[in-house]
Every structure is written in structure tokens, then in C-alpha cells.
């Protein structure tokens, strides 16, 4: 049976055989039986490459961090994660540049990564519930994931695409007006500053 370690744009952890293109970390979330017991352990939610320096990991090893998996980068951002400095350094540096352009530098007494993680944590989860906000659809940048209720929808190249653990499909009836936004608000400004999240190959575009 698949482990409960696939993350959707709502930030929920699900058991599914579908494979992801990125891995993530929120700390140790599982017990010795590889059952999920908590949503997160710390505020440093990162998104990692699937492989790095040929390191081999046994999934959900007791007392080691829980390996989470995402369809793509847009999904990981919607869930509230940011690029990892160690294994995705180019994307991390691009993200950092865009973040500083719109949000400024580090808070006094904190490093910039800790400042970012603290700001994102407030914008992604509150009392174990996903934080969302409403915004006009026309004002949202590429890479944003919104919802019409239960279904996540990705904004990409002027169109909306229905999200699933296996990829995206275009929607037939375009949405208009105000929508509920799943991507944390501070990240929307990062996208507007020029950071373009990578998306799944089902849209015909690989990782940049």
C-alpha cells in the first residue's frame, strides 16, 4: 500500500501510487510504523530534488524526516514550501532574488531563510488549517493555484488547468471573478516579481 506522503495544493498528505517530481521536508511526521502523526514539526518547509549526489534513502525511516512528494514546483508552493538551498541551489537563488525584491531582506536578528520561513508559515497554516484568501482571478500571476471549491486549478499561460496527482487537464468552462487562492499570499508577489514556478510535463513544459 502506498505511503501517506504525497502532498496536494491544500497541503494535505495523501496515500496514492502516483509519482511526484519533487521531494519535500517538514520534519519527522511519522511514527515507527510509518503512520503520519502530525502535519509538520518545524517551520522550515523545503522542496528538494528527487535525487542528490546518489544518496539513497529508506522512506519514512524511524526518527528521520518524512519524505514528502509533490507533482511539481507549483504544487509545492501552493502547499507552502520553498526551494531547498542544498539540492536545488539555482532555483533557491532565483527565488531569493525575487523574494528580496518584493519583501526585502532579513528581519533583525534572523537569517533571510528563517525570515522567509517565518513569513510563509503565517501565510500557509493556522491552527492546523490551510490559510487561503480571495482575489480577482485576472490579477493573479502564472504559477498560482486556486480552487473553485474542492478542485485545485493552476493558472498558466492565460489558461486554467485542473490539478490531479497525475498531472493537469485544461478546464472547458473558464472561471471569472473572484476565486479562493491556495498559494500563500507572499509567494504571489514573488511570482509577480518574475519567478516562474516549474510545472508538470502534462502541460508540455519541463523543469527550467
C-alpha positions in Angstrom: 0.0 0.0 0.0 1.4 3.5 -0.9 2.6 5.6 2.0 0.7 8.7 3.1 3.4 11.1 1.8 2.0 12.8 -1.4 1.1 16.4 -0.9 -1.8 18.2 -2.7 -2.1 22.0 -3.2 -4.2 22.2 0.0 -1.1 20.9 1.9 -2.8 17.6 2.8 -0.9 14.4 2.9 -2.4 11.6 0.9 -1.7 7.9 0.0 -1.6 7.4 -3.7 0.6 5.3 -6.2 1.1 8.4 -8.4 4.7 9.6 -8.6 5.9 13.1 -7.9 8.7 15.1 -9.5 10.0 16.8 -6.3 10.5 15.8 -2.7 9.9 17.8 0.4 10.6 18.1 4.1 8.6 19.4 7.1 10.4 17.3 9.8 9.6 14.0 11.3 5.8 13.4 10.8 5.6 9.6 11.1 5.9 7.0 13.8 7.9 3.7 13.8 5.0 2.1 11.8 5.4 4.7 9.1 2.0 6.3 10.0 1.6 10.0 9.8 1.0 11.6 13.2 1.4 15.3 12.6 1.2 17.9 9.9 4.6 19.5 10.5 7.4 19.5 13.0 9.1 22.9 12.2 8.6 26.0 10.1 11.3 25.2 7.5 9.2 23.6 4.8 11.5 23.0 1.8 11.2 21.3 -1.6 14.1 19.1 -2.7 15.3 17.3 -5.8 14.3 13.6 -6.1 18.0 12.6 -6.2 21.1 14.4 -4.9 24.7 13.0 -5.0 23.4 9.5 -5.4 22.2 9.5 -1.8 19.9 6.5 -1.1 17.1 6.9 1.5 14.7 4.4 3.0 11.3 6.1 3.0 10.0 7.0 6.5 12.9 5.6 8.4 12.2 5.8 12.1 13.3 9.1 13.7 14.4 10.5 10.3 12.5 13.2 8.5 9.4 12.2 6.5 10.0 12.3 2.7 7.1 14.1 1.1 6.4 14.2 -2.7 4.8 16.8 -5.0 3.5 16.7 -8.5 5.7 19.8 -9.4 7.0 23.1 -8.1 3.7 24.9 -8.5 2.1 22.3 -6.2 4.8 22.6 -3.6 4.5 26.4 -3.5 0.7 26.1 -3.1 1.3 23.8 -0.2 3.6 26.4 1.4 7.1 25.0 0.6 10.1 26.9 -0.8 13.2 25.6 -2.7 16.0 23.9 -0.8 19.4 25.6 -0.8 21.4 22.4 -0.8 20.0 20.4 -3.6 18.1 23.0 -5.7 20.5 25.9 -5.4 19.8 27.6 -8.7 16.1 27.7 -8.0 16.7 28.8 -4.5 18.9 31.7 -5.6 16.3 32.8 -8.2 13.6 32.6 -5.5 15.7 34.5 -3.0 16.3 37.3 -5.6 12.6 37.7 -6.3 11.7 37.5 -2.6 14.1 40.3 -1.7 12.8 42.4 -4.5 9.3 42.5 -3.1 9.7 41.6 0.6 13.1 43.0 1.5 15.9 41.4 3.5 16.2 39.5 6.7 14.4 40.6 9.9 16.7 41.9 12.7 18.4 39.0 14.5 17.3 36.4 11.9 18.9 35.0 8.7 17.0 35.5 5.5 15.9 31.9 5.2 14.5 32.0 8.7 12.7 35.3 7.9 11.2 33.7 4.8 10.1 30.5 6.6 8.5 32.5 9.4 6.6 34.7 7.0 5.5 31.7 4.9 4.4 29.8 8.0 2.0 32.5 9.0 0.6 32.6 5.5 0.1 28.9 4.9 -1.3 27.3 8.1 -3.2 28.4 11.2 -4.3 26.1 13.9 -3.7 23.1 11.6 -5.9 24.6 8.9 -4.8 25.8 5.4 -4.7 29.6 5.1 -6.4 30.9 1.9 -7.5 34.3 0.6 -9.8 35.6 -2.1 -8.6 37.6 -5.1 -9.8 38.6 -8.6 -8.7 35.8 -11.0 -7.5 38.3 -13.5 -5.0 39.8 -11.1 -3.2 36.5 -10.3 0.2 35.6 -11.9 1.2 32.3 -13.6 2.1 29.5 -11.2 -0.7 30.4 -8.8 -3.1 27.6 -7.8 -6.7 28.5 -6.9 -9.8 26.5 -6.2 -13.4 26.5 -7.2 -14.3 24.5 -4.1 -12.7 21.2 -3.9 -10.7 21.2 -7.1 -7.3 22.9 -7.4 -6.7 24.8 -10.6 -3.4 26.1 -11.9 -3.0 29.4 -13.7 -0.6 29.0 -16.6 -0.1 31.0 -19.9 -3.5 32.6 -19.7 -5.4 29.4 -19.0 -6.7 27.3 -16.1 -5.7 23.7 -15.7 -7.3 21.2 -13.4 -4.8 19.7 -11.0 -4.5 16.0 -10.0 -1.8 13.7 -8.6 -1.1 12.5 -12.1 -1.0 15.9 -13.9 -3.1 18.6 -15.4 -6.0 18.8 -17.8 -7.5 22.1 -19.2 -10.9 23.1 -18.0 -13.6 23.6 -20.5 -15.5 26.5 -18.8 -13.2 29.4 -17.8 -13.7 30.9 -14.4 -14.2 34.6 -13.9 -14.5 37.0 -11.0 -13.1 36.3 -7.5 -11.5 32.9 -6.6 -10.1 31.3 -3.5 -6.3 31.2 -3.7 -4.3 28.3 -2.3 -0.8 29.6 -3.0 0.3 31.6 0.1 0.0 35.4 -0.4 3.7 36.2 0.0 4.5 33.9 -2.9 2.1 35.6 -5.2 4.3 38.7 -5.0 7.4 36.6 -5.7 5.7 35.3 -8.9 4.8 38.8 -9.9 8.5 39.7 -9.5 9.4 37.2 -12.2 9.8 33.9 -10.5 8.0 31.3 -12.7 7.3 28.0 -11.0 8.1 24.8 -12.9 5.1 22.7 -13.8 4.5 19.0 -14.6 5.2 17.7 -18.1 1.5 17.1 -18.6 1.4 20.7 -19.7 4.2 20.1 -22.1 6.8 22.1 -20.1 9.5 20.5 -18.1 11.6 22.0 -15.3 13.6 25.0 -16.3 
